[in-house]
Amino acid sequence: MYGGGGDALRSEFGIVETVRRAKNIEEAIFLVRDGFGLLHATFYMNVSGAAPLDYSFVRTTFPPQWISRYVLRAYLSQDPVIRAGFSSMQPFAWHELELSEREREFMEDARMHSVGPQGYSIPTTDRFSRRSLFSLAADLDLSIWVDFIRKHARAAIEIAQILHQKAIDELELGPAAGTILAPRELECLLWTAKGKDSKAIAGILNLSEYTVRSYLRTARQKLQCRTLSQAVGKAVRQRLIDP
């Protein structure tokens, strides 16, 4: 799978289509793991909002011993992948994360329990503000892993979107009630909540300042707020964003 050329591309297409045809999320993540020849794959959807601590839907290939340890030690609150996945809307490699001391200890414990030293995670948000996180983990040297991500990031993102829709169908969620914000509106609000102004957000998201202001304006209007600070506060209270 790590070579270039037509065979790799055909194999990648085959994995995506196999995932698309999978009967459920659990089958799909095992197909992804085995298709790419990786250590693990995990799909996490928070059903109730942006914060990851409420009712959630998780399917993973992690070993049962690690799952039990994760639950018993209440690791959800110190998992940097979950933190980053629910505070960002861009894919990220685990080695790029800035970790606190507790998070470093958590990642070391995860490695010791066969989770793998390398990982790549893809957040997905739909127009109803439902969020999910799809992660791949591997026991590879960093240089090989970076090359893998470069070659297969596009397919992984497509798979994340397929899994997101499969989870919605599997859970029979249907259309969500409440305020509907577009992903870019949510992203701009999130960075505003983090203290960034329109110019800084434009640089972060590679957009024009005018476009950022437009997203913030439409988000404020959808939230029926007169000021941007009111809109940010309302988005946090409704858990549309989790700064």
N, C-alpha and C positions, 0 to 999 in steps of 0.2 A: 504493500500500500504506500510505501514511502518514496517510490520511484516516480519520476515524471513520465510524461508521454501519454499516449492514447489509452493503454491498458489501465493505468491508474484512474484516468478520467472516466472510463467506462465502469470500473469497479465502484467509484464514488457515486455515479449515477444509479447504479444498481442498489447501493445501500440506501440512498434517499427513497427510491421507489419501493424497496422492501419495507422500510419504515412506514411509508404512506399506506401500504396494504396491511400492516399489522393490525390484529384485532383489538389490541388495547395497548396502553402505555407500558405495562410491564413487559410484554413481549417485545415491544419496540426498542426499549433501552438495551435489552440483551442482544438484539439484532445489531444495534449500533456498536456496542462494545465488541462483539465478535467480528463484525464486518470490517471495522477499522483495526482490529487486533490490539485493542487497548486494555487497560486494567479494569476500569470501571466507567459506568455512565449513570447519571442521576438526573431525575426530573423532579422539580419542586414547584408546586403552585400554591400560592396563598389565596384561599377562596374568599376570604372576608375583607381584604383590603390591602394597602401597601405594606403595613407592618407585618413581619414574618412570624409573629408570636401567637397568632390566633389559629383558627381552624385551617389546617393545611393538608395538601394532598401530595404524598411523596412516593416515588417509585425509584428504587436504586439497586445496583448490583453489588453494593458494599457487603462485606461479610457480616453475618448475623452478630458475631462477637463485637464488631465495631458499632453496629447499630445499637445494641444493648448498652454499650459503654457510653455512647453519645447521649442516649436518653437518660441514663442513670446519673451522669455527671452534669446534666443540664447544659450541654455544650452549645445548644442553639444560640444562646446569648453571647458566646465568645467565638463563634465561627466567623472568620473574616470573609469567607466566600459568600455566606448569606448576607453579611453586612454590606459588602460591596455590591452584591447582586440586587439588593433592594434599595440602594441609594444611587445607582448608576443605571443608565440605559444603554451603555456601550459594552460590547464583549471585552473580557479581560483575561489575561493569563495570571495564574496564581502567583508566579514569581515576581510579578510587577506590583503586587499589593504592598502597601506600607503597613506593617504590623506593630501592634502594641506588644508588650511583654507577654501578656496573657494569651494573645493570639499566636505568638511564636511558639509558646508552650503547647497550645492546642494543635498547631500544624505539625509539630514534632511528634506528638502523641498519635496523630492520624497516620503519619508516615510509618510509625512503629507498628501500626495495626493494619498494614497492607492497603492503605488508601492510595499510596503512590506519591512520589515527590513532585510530580508535575501535574498541572491542571489548566483547564480553559473553560470559562463559564460564559453563557450567553443569556442576558435578561431579555424577556419579551413582555411587552405591554400592548394590550389591544385597545380598541376605541372605547371600551367600557371601563378602562383603567384596571383591568384584571392583570395581575403580574405573575410571571413564572420565571424559573431559572433552570437552564439545562447545562449540565457540567460533564466534562470528560476528564478522566484522570489516567495517567500513564506512568510506568516505571521506566523512564527513558532519560538519557543525558539531556541537559538543557538545550544544547545546540540542535540535537535531533528533534526535540519537541518544538522548538521555535520553527524549524523547517516544516514540521507536520502542520502546525497552525497556519503557516503561510500558504501551504498547498490546499488545505481542506477547510479553511475558515468559512468560505462561502457555503459549502455544503452543510457544515455544522449549523450555520445560521438558518438555513432552509429547514433542516431537521428540527431545530428548536421551534420554529413557527408551526410545523406540522404537529409536533407534540403538544403545543399549546392548544391548538384546535381540537386535537384528539381528547385532551383532558376535559375541555369544555363539553364535548359530546358525551364522554364517559360519565361525567358528573351530572349531566343533564342540567347545566346551569342556565342555558338559554340567554336571552338578552338581559343585561344587568339594569337594575333601576338606578336612578340618581343621576348626578351630573356626569356628563360624558366629555372628557377632555382628550384632545389629540396627544399622541406621544410627545411631540415637540413642545406643546403647551405645558405638559407636565414637567418636561425637562427644564424648560425656562423657569417655571415656578420653583422647581427644586433648587436650582442654582441661586435664585433670588433669596430663597429661604436660607441659603448658606452664606448670604451676605454679598453676593456678586451683583454689580450693576449691569446695565444692558451692554455696555461696551465690553466688559470682561466676559460676559456670557457669550457674546458674539465671537470672541477669540477662542473660547473653549470649544464651542460647537461648530466653529468654522462657518458662521453665518454672518450676514450683514447686521449692523446694529438696528437698522430699520426693520428687518425681518424679526429680530428678537422682540422689539417693541410691539410689533404686530401680534406675535404669539401671546405676549403678556396681556395685551389689550383684550384679545378675544377670550383668553382664559378668565380674565377679570369679569368680562361681560357674562360668560356662561355661569360663573359662580355668583352672579348678581351682586357684585361688590363695587363700591364707589372708588376705593383706593386699592392699590396693589398690595399694600400691607394687609388689608382686610382679606384680600383674595388668598394670600399666602396662609394666613391664619385659618381661614375656612378650609383650604385644601389639606392642611395638617389635621384639623379636627375631623374631617371626613376621611382621613387616612388615604387620600389620593396621592400624597407624597409623604416621605418619611425622612426628614432632614436629620 
